[in-house]
Amino acid sequence: MNSGKYIFSQITDFLPKRYFERLVIKRIDDRTQRWGLTYWSHMIVLIFGQLDGCNSLRELTDITMAHAKKSFHLGFGKTPINRSALSKANQLRDYHVFEEFAYYMVSLAQQKRIDKVFELDGRFYAFDSTTIDLCMTLFEWARFRSTKSGIKVHTQLDVVTQIPVSFNITQAAIHDVNAMDWISYEPLACYIFDRGYWDLKRLYRIELVNSFFIIREKRTPKFEVVAGEDFLEGTDNILRDQTVRFTTKGNNENYPSEIRRIVYYESGLKRTFSYYTNNFFLKAKDIAFLYKNRWSVEIFFKWMKEHMRIKSFWGNTESAVRIQVYIAIITYCTVAIIERKLALNRSIYEVMRILGSSLLAKDNIKELFQHIEIEQSQDYGQLKLGFDPF
């Protein structure tokens, strides 16, 4: 079906081009349509740079110029994209087009991956932020401290589908707890926070909208035990499962209701962790399990910084930085959709690594992974028979 078609072209076929063009029409600006570079070509070439692992705008344009004969078939347009045109597009174009499209891709990826098997039924979100340091002389608009600039990407990750469902880019000086005000809380959904988000007034708002939260204890607040007991034998590594009420005036005013406190022993780390939640229905071990899954957002941040080229930006204006972050998310969601639609049964990270190294090949995407499966099964058979595969 894709005989003679580049892997990269097969990837971009999963992007809803008509929807993107409708977004452009809503925000079209004749001044930003110059340089022989449409919004679509602009996005496509940046996605190529993300997948190929380009560290700079010069590296990206050098590659596109080197493969100028393939430009049309890769979706870049009829003429090669030069560095000047791409730099101006990053600086002057409306980043809201890419932001809206990123959210649309998030919704598509969620729909495709919602059938992923998870141990618990329900909607669970891990919320956290990551700080990206920037050079102050180049990114003066994002001044963070006296010696450097920076931005924060506040992200709400769907734990079940591993898709970031919301993301806000702010200056790094914005405190994490302020980002809790931007969350659109869904009734009966559960939100998992690190202790850096310990703000009882904001947590109580989650209770009032009939949503759930799980958060790690910060500085052991004073409380009285209303109900519950200690588990001396530590069933399921749960040491305590209590219903408590805060006793200090400030904490009691900010969170006037009873709250559940769970103390969990992590045998692997040989440490105890205390969690607070307004969910009295799930088992204590399930609360601990969900908090462990909060690390999925940390893994997402680590992977994005290492592989999605958001530590070395291809422009120094706010628009250029925002566009690159949104392109990284669009790329991630596109690969997530491909993984599920083609039933590759691989992690998103593994799929992206393989696709990124095969962009100019003309194989069928699914065949790339079938070759790997055949090789792995052959290696397993040789090992099982006692042969040395090396």
URLINTA-V622992 format. One record per residue. N is the residue number from 1. RES is the residue in one small letter. PHI is phi in whole degrees, 0 to 359 (* if undefined). Layout:
n->N res->RES phi->PHI
n->N res->RES phi->PHI
This chain:
n->1 res->m phi->*
n->2 res->n phi->251
n->3 res->s phi->299
n->4 res->g phi->80
n->5 res->k phi->255
n->6 res->y phi->296
n->7 res->i phi->304
n->8 res->f phi->298
n->9 res->s phi->295
n->10 res->q phi->295
n->11 res->i phi->296
n->12 res->t phi->289
n->13 res->d phi->296
n->14 res->f phi->276
n->15 res->l phi->272
n->16 res->p phi->283
n->17 res->k phi->296
n->18 res->r phi->297
n->19 res->y phi->297
n->20 res->f phi->298
n->21 res->e phi->294
n->22 res->r phi->293
n->23 res->l phi->297
n->24 res->v phi->296
n->25 res->i phi->300
n->26 res->k phi->296
n->27 res->r phi->240
n->28 res->i phi->297
n->29 res->d phi->221
n->30 res->d phi->303
n->31 res->r phi->298
n->32 res->t phi->266
n->33 res->q phi->262
n->34 res->r phi->279
n->35 res->w phi->69
n->36 res->g phi->64
n->37 res->l phi->226
n->38 res->t phi->285
n->39 res->y phi->301
n->40 res->w phi->296
n->41 res->s phi->299
n->42 res->h phi->303
n->43 res->m phi->294
n->44 res->i phi->298
n->45 res->v phi->291
n->46 res->l phi->289
n->47 res->i phi->297
n->48 res->f phi->301
n->49 res->g phi->297
n->50 res->q phi->295
n->51 res->l phi->291
n->52 res->d phi->281
n->53 res->g phi->80
n->54 res->c phi->291
n->55 res->n phi->267
n->56 res->s phi->207
n->57 res->l phi->294
n->58 res->r phi->298
n->59 res->e phi->298
n->60 res->l phi->296
n->61 res->t phi->289
n->62 res->d phi->298
n->63 res->i phi->292
n->64 res->t phi->294
n->65 res->m phi->290
n->66 res->a phi->296
n->67 res->h phi->250
n->68 res->a phi->302
n->69 res->k phi->294
n->70 res->k phi->266
n->71 res->s phi->308
n->72 res->f phi->295
n->73 res->h phi->288
n->74 res->l phi->273
n->75 res->g phi->95
n->76 res->f phi->279
n->77 res->g phi->114
n->78 res->k phi->282
n->79 res->t phi->249
n->80 res->p phi->299
n->81 res->i phi->268
n->82 res->n phi->266
n->83 res->r phi->294
n->84 res->s phi->298
n->85 res->a phi->296
n->86 res->l phi->291
n->87 res->s phi->296
n->88 res->k phi->294
n->89 res->a phi->297
n->90 res->n phi->297
n->91 res->q phi->282
n->92 res->l phi->255
n->93 res->r phi->281
n->94 res->d phi->285
n->95 res->y phi->291
n->96 res->h phi->297
n->97 res->v phi->300
n->98 res->f phi->287
n->99 res->e phi->295
n->100 res->e phi->297
n->101 res->f phi->292
n->102 res->a phi->299
n->103 res->y phi->294
n->104 res->y phi->293
n->105 res->m phi->295
n->106 res->v phi->300
n->107 res->s phi->295
n->108 res->l phi->294
n->109 res->a phi->295
n->110 res->q phi->298
n->111 res->q phi->298
n->112 res->k phi->290
n->113 res->r phi->253
n->114 res->i phi->293
n->115 res->d phi->274
n->116 res->k phi->298
n->117 res->v phi->289
n->118 res->f phi->224
n->119 res->e phi->292
n->120 res->l phi->237
n->121 res->d phi->273
n->122 res->g phi->135
n->123 res->r phi->249
n->124 res->f phi->231
n->125 res->y phi->233
n->126 res->a phi->259
n->127 res->f phi->240
n->128 res->d phi->196
n->129 res->s phi->226
n->130 res->t phi->230
n->131 res->t phi->259
n->132 res->i phi->245
n->133 res->d phi->286
n->134 res->l phi->230
n->135 res->c phi->286
n->136 res->m phi->293
n->137 res->t phi->291
n->138 res->l phi->262
n->139 res->f phi->238
n->140 res->e phi->300
n->141 res->w phi->294
n->142 res->a phi->248
n->143 res->r phi->306
n->144 res->f phi->246
n->145 res->r phi->233
n->146 res->s phi->294
n->147 res->t phi->244
n->148 res->k phi->204
n->149 res->s phi->249
n->150 res->g phi->181
n->151 res->i phi->232
n->152 res->k phi->241
n->153 res->v phi->248
n->154 res->h phi->273
n->155 res->t phi->231
n->156 res->q phi->251
n->157 res->l phi->256
n->158 res->d phi->287
n->159 res->v phi->296
n->160 res->v phi->287
n->161 res->t phi->268
n->162 res->q phi->65
n->163 res->i phi->249
n->164 res->p phi->286
n->165 res->v phi->270
n->166 res->s phi->210
n->167 res->f phi->205
n->168 res->n phi->237
n->169 res->i phi->257
n->170 res->t phi->226
n->171 res->q phi->294
n->172 res->a phi->295
n->173 res->a phi->289
n->174 res->i phi->293
n->175 res->h phi->288
n->176 res->d phi->304
n->177 res->v phi->297
n->178 res->n phi->296
n->179 res->a phi->292
n->180 res->m phi->296
n->181 res->d phi->286
n->182 res->w phi->265
n->183 res->i phi->283
n->184 res->s phi->268
n->185 res->y phi->290
n->186 res->e phi->267
n->187 res->p phi->302
n->188 res->l phi->72
n->189 res->a phi->278
n->190 res->c phi->244
n->191 res->y phi->245
n->192 res->i phi->249
n->193 res->f phi->236
n->194 res->d phi->282
n->195 res->r phi->293
n->196 res->g phi->296
n->197 res->y phi->260
n->198 res->w phi->293
n->199 res->d phi->213
n->200 res->l phi->298
n->201 res->k phi->295
n->202 res->r phi->288
n->203 res->l phi->295
n->204 res->y phi->293
n->205 res->r phi->297
n->206 res->i phi->296
n->207 res->e phi->299
n->208 res->l phi->289
n->209 res->v phi->264
n->210 res->n phi->66
n->211 res->s phi->247
n->212 res->f phi->243
n->213 res->f phi->219
n->214 res->i phi->226
n->215 res->i phi->216
n->216 res->r phi->279
n->217 res->e phi->296
n->218 res->k phi->232
n->219 res->r phi->59
n->220 res->t phi->36
n->221 res->p phi->293
n->222 res->k phi->283
n->223 res->f phi->205
n->224 res->e phi->244
n->225 res->v phi->275
n->226 res->v phi->269
n->227 res->a phi->202
n->228 res->g phi->114
n->229 res->e phi->205
n->230 res->d phi->272
n->231 res->f phi->248
n->232 res->l phi->296
n->233 res->e phi->275
n->234 res->g phi->65
n->235 res->t phi->301
n->236 res->d phi->56
n->237 res->n phi->66
n->238 res->i phi->270
n->239 res->l phi->268
n->240 res->r phi->216
n->241 res->d phi->220
n->242 res->q phi->235
n->243 res->t phi->256
n->244 res->v phi->231
n->245 res->r phi->224
n->246 res->f phi->290
n->247 res->t phi->254
n->248 res->t phi->289
n->249 res->k phi->301
n->250 res->g phi->298
n->251 res->n phi->296
n->252 res->n phi->292
n->253 res->e phi->289
n->254 res->n phi->285
n->255 res->y phi->225
n->256 res->p phi->283
n->257 res->s phi->267
n->258 res->e phi->287
n->259 res->i phi->220
n->260 res->r phi->267
n->261 res->r phi->239
n->262 res->i phi->237
n->263 res->v phi->252
n->264 res->y phi->238
n->265 res->y phi->258
n->266 res->e phi->266
n->267 res->s phi->295
n->268 res->g phi->295
n->269 res->l phi->266
n->270 res->k phi->56
n->271 res->r phi->221
n->272 res->t phi->253
n->273 res->f phi->230
n->274 res->s phi->249
n->275 res->y phi->240
n->276 res->y phi->242
n->277 res->t phi->207
n->278 res->n phi->260
n->279 res->n phi->265
n->280 res->f phi->258
n->281 res->f phi->259
n->282 res->l phi->288
n->283 res->k phi->292
n->284 res->a phi->301
n->285 res->k phi->294
n->286 res->d phi->287
n->287 res->i phi->297
n->288 res->a phi->297
n->289 res->f phi->298
n->290 res->l phi->294
n->291 res->y phi->294
n->292 res->k phi->301
n->293 res->n phi->287
n->294 res->r phi->300
n->295 res->w phi->294
n->296 res->s phi->298
n->297 res->v phi->287
n->298 res->e phi->294
n->299 res->i phi->296
n->300 res->f phi->299
n->301 res->f phi->297
n->302 res->k phi->299
n->303 res->w phi->292
n->304 res->m phi->298
n->305 res->k phi->293
n->306 res->e phi->280
n->307 res->h phi->240
n->308 res->m phi->257
n->309 res->r phi->54
n->310 res->i phi->244
n->311 res->k phi->265
n->312 res->s phi->245
n->313 res->f phi->275
n->314 res->w phi->265
n->315 res->g phi->183
n->316 res->n phi->247
n->317 res->t phi->273
n->318 res->e phi->299
n->319 res->s phi->297
n->320 res->a phi->296
n->321 res->v phi->294
n->322 res->r phi->296
n->323 res->i phi->301
n->324 res->q phi->293
n->325 res->v phi->295
n->326 res->y phi->294
n->327 res->i phi->295
n->328 res->a phi->299
n->329 res->i phi->290
n->330 res->i phi->300
n->331 res->t phi->297
n->332 res->y phi->301
n->333 res->c phi->293
n->334 res->t phi->298
n->335 res->v phi->294
n->336 res->a phi->298
n->337 res->i phi->294
n->338 res->i phi->299
n->339 res->e phi->302
n->340 res->r phi->281
n->341 res->k phi->292
n->342 res->l phi->267
n->343 res->a phi->52
n->344 res->l phi->281
n->345 res->n phi->55
n->346 res->r phi->229
n->347 res->s phi->289
n->348 res->i phi->302
n->349 res->y phi->295
n->350 res->e phi->292
n->351 res->v phi->298
n->352 res->m phi->294
n->353 res->r phi->297
n->354 res->i phi->290
n->355 res->l phi->296
n->356 res->g phi->298
n->357 res->s phi->267
n->358 res->s phi->231
n->359 res->l phi->301
n->360 res->l phi->259
n->361 res->a phi->280
n->362 res->k phi->243
n->363 res->d phi->281
n->364 res->n phi->282
n->365 res->i phi->306
n->366 res->k phi->295
n->367 res->e phi->294
n->368 res->l phi->303
n->369 res->f phi->275
n->370 res->q phi->292
n->371 res->h phi->299
n->372 res->i phi->294
n->373 res->e phi->297
n->374 res->i phi->297
n->375 res->e phi->295
n->376 res->q phi->295
n->377 res->s phi->292
n->378 res->q phi->294
n->379 res->d phi->298
n->380 res->y phi->296
n->381 res->g phi->295
n->382 res->q phi->294
n->383 res->l phi->296
n->384 res->k phi->293
n->385 res->l phi->273
n->386 res->g phi->91
n->387 res->f phi->272
n->388 res->d phi->270
n->389 res->p phi->287
n->390 res->f phi->263
